[in-house]
């Protein structure tokens, strides 16, 4: 049987109500601060990758979604989001201007700039996240796209393509994914007014995949499911591609290990974090305090206790 495009699915109806907001935040890798405005929380999310483009189909109950300066500094998510509203209305602010998303409109949001949106009711959207590296060489002023709503003519072809393709993706062969990603990218470039060019995108794709993999790792440093298997399945790439991606870092396992130690150090020097050293060690995936202590001293040349006492 031919392998088809893999979709990740998250439905809150299978999750206890009290855990639904947290599950939703984890699914979006904490790139937005989300406050649900009604109970019970409802979200039905289906996502996949077309090459390096991340496509999300989402139906969710009313919520406030905010991207703050602190988040931008912390996660360094550097993509442009293209959102097609299928149902429901949202209003907010992006780039210092009031913006509105109503059914049929296509809005662009720059995740390297703050914004917030508030839903007026249940909404259904299709989001496409495009790494900045793919757009920067061919868009004159990327920052000016922030909060832009495409006019009907500019957005019509893009909207028609998304509504036709997104629901059918899981029935298409996996080999079609990068081709569809290239087509979608060219349609976006047409919609924002820059002429398409012939572009292999191989280097851009590797760079953006690595950036996304790092964000996924940072969002799940304390999770037991953070394994190479989980990561290459989420990125929709092969095991060998994942190891190639992290070859310069000594492999993906070594990179995860390093990031867990760095996160533990950040917790230790944070005066507001009163957890015991053992709690911090277990939170970031270490099986014992002794195991953590040896790894920490090897990595930083001092003990965790010394770091906490000196504040650095």
C-alpha positions in Angstrom: 0.0 0.0 0.0 1.3 3.5 -0.9 2.2 5.6 2.1 0.0 8.7 2.3 0.5 12.2 3.7 0.6 11.8 7.5 -1.7 14.0 9.6 -1.4 14.7 13.3 -4.9 14.8 14.9 -5.9 16.3 18.3 -9.5 16.2 19.5 -10.4 17.5 22.9 -13.5 15.3 23.1 -11.1 12.5 24.1 -9.4 14.6 26.8 -10.7 15.4 30.3 -12.1 19.0 30.3 -9.6 20.3 32.9 -6.7 19.2 30.7 -7.9 20.5 27.4 -6.3 24.0 27.5 -2.9 22.5 28.3 -3.3 19.8 25.5 -4.1 22.6 23.0 -1.1 24.7 24.1 1.2 21.6 23.7 -0.3 20.9 20.2 0.6 24.4 19.0 4.1 24.2 20.7 3.2 27.1 23.0 3.7 29.6 20.2 0.6 31.5 21.3 -0.8 32.4 24.7 -4.3 31.1 24.5 -7.2 31.8 26.8 -10.4 30.0 26.1 -13.4 32.2 26.6 -16.2 29.6 27.1 -16.7 26.2 28.7 -16.3 23.4 27.8 -13.1 24.0 25.7 -13.4 22.4 22.3 -10.7 22.1 19.7 -10.4 19.8 16.7 -7.0 20.1 15.0 -5.5 18.3 12.1 -2.0 19.2 10.9 0.6 18.0 8.4 3.7 19.1 6.6 4.0 19.9 2.9 7.8 20.0 2.8 8.6 22.7 5.3 5.1 24.3 5.2 3.0 23.5 8.2 -0.8 23.2 7.4 -3.3 23.2 10.2 -7.1 22.7 9.9 -8.7 23.9 13.1 -12.2 24.2 14.6 -12.2 25.7 18.1 -14.4 27.3 20.7 -14.0 31.1 21.3 -10.5 32.0 22.5 -8.0 34.9 22.8 -4.8 34.2 21.1 -1.8 36.4 21.8 1.8 36.4 20.7 3.9 38.5 23.1 7.4 40.0 22.9 8.5 37.6 25.7 7.4 34.6 23.6 9.1 35.9 20.5 12.4 36.2 22.5 12.0 32.8 24.1 11.0 30.5 21.2 12.4 32.4 18.2 9.6 31.0 16.0 10.3 32.9 12.8 7.5 32.1 10.4 4.7 33.9 8.5 1.2 32.5 9.1 -1.4 32.6 6.3 -4.9 32.1 7.8 -8.0 31.4 5.8 -11.2 31.9 7.8 -13.9 29.5 6.8 -16.3 30.1 9.6 -16.6 32.7 12.5 -15.1 36.1 13.0 -12.1 37.3 15.0 -10.8 40.8 15.7 -7.6 42.1 17.2 -4.4 44.0 16.6 -1.2 43.4 14.6 1.5 45.7 13.7 -0.2 48.6 15.5 -3.4 48.4 13.5 -6.8 46.9 14.1 -7.5 43.8 12.1 -10.5 41.6 11.4 -10.8 38.0 10.1 -14.2 37.1 8.7 -15.3 34.1 6.6 -13.5 34.0 3.2 -10.7 36.4 4.1 -7.0 35.5 4.1 -4.9 37.2 6.8 -1.1 37.2 7.2 0.6 37.3 10.6 4.3 37.6 11.3 5.2 35.5 14.3 8.3 37.6 14.8 6.0 40.5 15.8 3.5 40.7 18.6 -0.3 40.4 17.9 -3.5 39.3 19.5 -6.8 38.0 18.1 -10.2 37.5 19.9 -12.8 35.2 18.5 -16.4 36.3 18.6 -17.7 32.7 18.5 -16.6 29.2 17.4 -14.2 29.5 14.4 -13.0 27.2 11.7 -9.7 28.2 9.9 -6.9 26.8 7.8 -3.5 28.0 8.8 -0.3 27.7 6.8 3.0 28.5 8.5 5.8 29.3 6.1 9.4 29.7 7.3 10.8 33.2 6.8 13.8 31.8 5.0 11.5 30.7 2.2 9.9 34.1 1.7 12.7 36.6 2.5 14.6 36.3 -0.8 11.5 37.0 -2.8 9.4 39.4 -0.7 10.5 43.0 -0.5 9.3 43.8 3.0 8.2 40.8 5.0 7.5 42.8 8.2 4.9 44.9 6.2 2.8 41.7 5.7 2.0 41.6 9.4 -1.8 42.0 9.8 -2.4 42.4 6.1 -5.8 41.0 4.9 -5.6 40.1 1.2 -8.2 41.7 -1.0 -10.7 39.4 -2.6 -8.9 39.1 -6.0 -5.5 38.5 -4.5 -6.7 35.9 -2.0 -9.3 34.1 -4.1 -6.9 31.7 -5.8 -5.1 30.9 -2.6 -8.4 30.4 -0.7 -9.7 28.1 -3.5 -6.6 26.0 -3.5 -6.5 25.6 0.3 -10.2 24.6 0.6 -9.8 22.1 -2.2 -6.5 20.5 -1.1 -6.4 20.6 2.7 -9.3 18.1 3.4 -7.8 15.7 0.8 -4.2 15.6 1.9 -4.4 12.3 3.9 -5.6 10.6 0.8 -2.6 11.7 -1.3 0.8 9.9 -1.5 3.4 11.1 0.9 5.8 11.8 -2.1 3.3 14.6 -3.2 3.8 16.6 0.0 6.9 18.6 -1.0 5.5 19.2 -4.4 2.3 20.6 -3.0 4.3 22.7 -0.6 6.1 24.3 -3.5 2.8 25.0 -5.3 1.4 26.5 -2.2 4.4 28.7 -1.7 4.2 30.0 -5.3 0.5 30.8 -4.8 1.3 32.8 -1.6 4.0 34.7 -3.5 1.5 35.5 -6.3 -1.1 36.7 -3.6 1.4 39.1 -1.9 2.5 40.6 -5.2 6.0 39.1 -5.7 6.7 37.1 -8.9 7.4 33.4 -8.5 10.9 32.2 -9.3 12.4 28.8 -10.0 13.7 27.7 -6.6 14.8 24.3 -5.5 14.2 25.2 -1.8 16.3 22.2 -0.6 18.6 24.3 1.6 15.7 26.4 2.8 13.8 23.3 3.7 16.6 21.8 5.7 17.1 25.1 7.6 13.4 25.5 8.4 13.0 21.8 9.4 15.9 22.2 11.8 14.4 25.4 13.3 11.1 23.6 13.7 12.6 20.5 15.2 14.4 22.7 17.8 11.2 24.5 18.7 9.4 21.1 19.2 12.2 19.9 21.4 12.2 23.0 23.5 8.4 22.8 24.0 8.7 19.2 25.3 11.9 19.1 27.3 10.1 17.8 30.3 8.1 15.2 28.5 8.9 11.5 28.5 7.6 11.2 24.9 10.5 13.4 23.6 12.3 10.7 21.6 13.8 10.6 18.2 10.8 8.4 17.1 8.3 11.0 18.3 10.3 13.8 16.6 10.7 12.3 13.1 7.1 11.2 13.1 6.0 14.7 14.0 8.2 16.3 11.4 7.1 13.7 8.8 10.6 12.8 7.8 12.6 9.6 8.0 14.8 8.5 10.9 18.0 8.9 8.8 16.9 12.4 7.7 16.4 13.4 11.4 19.9 12.2 12.3 21.3 14.0 9.3 19.5 17.2 10.4 21.3 17.1 13.8 24.6 15.7 12.5 26.5 19.0 13.4 25.2 18.7 17.0 26.5 15.2 17.4 23.0 13.6 16.8 19.5 14.3 18.0 19.8 12.5 21.3 22.9 14.5 22.2 21.1 17.7 21.3 18.1 16.9 23.4 20.4 16.0 26.3 22.3 19.3 25.9 19.0 21.3 25.8 17.7 19.6 28.9 20.8 20.5 30.8 20.6 24.1 29.6 17.0 24.3 30.7 17.8 22.9 34.1 20.6 25.5 34.5 18.1 28.3 33.6 15.8 27.0 36.3 18.5 26.9 38.8 19.6 30.5 38.3 16.0 31.8 38.3 15.4 33.3 41.7 11.6 32.7 41.3 12.1 29.0 40.9 12.0 27.4 44.3 11.9 23.8 43.3 14.4 21.4 44.8 17.3 20.3 42.6 15.9 16.8 42.4 12.5 18.2 41.2 14.2 20.1 38.5 16.2 17.1 37.5 13.2 14.8 37.2 11.2 17.5 35.4 13.7 17.7 32.6 13.9 14.0 32.1 16.7 12.8 34.3 16.1 9.4 35.9 17.9 10.2 39.2 19.5 13.1 41.0 22.9 11.4 41.0 22.6 10.9 37.2 21.7 14.6 36.8 24.5 15.7 39.1 27.2 13.9 37.1 25.9 15.1 33.8 25.5 18.7 35.0 29.1 18.8 36.4 30.5 17.4 33.2 28.6 20.0 31.1 29.2 23.1 33.2 32.2 22.4 35.4 30.4 23.0 38.6 27.6 21.4 40.6 24.0 22.3 40.4 24.1 23.5 44.1 27.1 25.8 43.2 25.1 27.2 40.3 22.1 27.9 42.5 24.2 29.6 45.2 26.2 31.8 42.8 23.2 32.6 40.5 25.1 31.7 37.4 
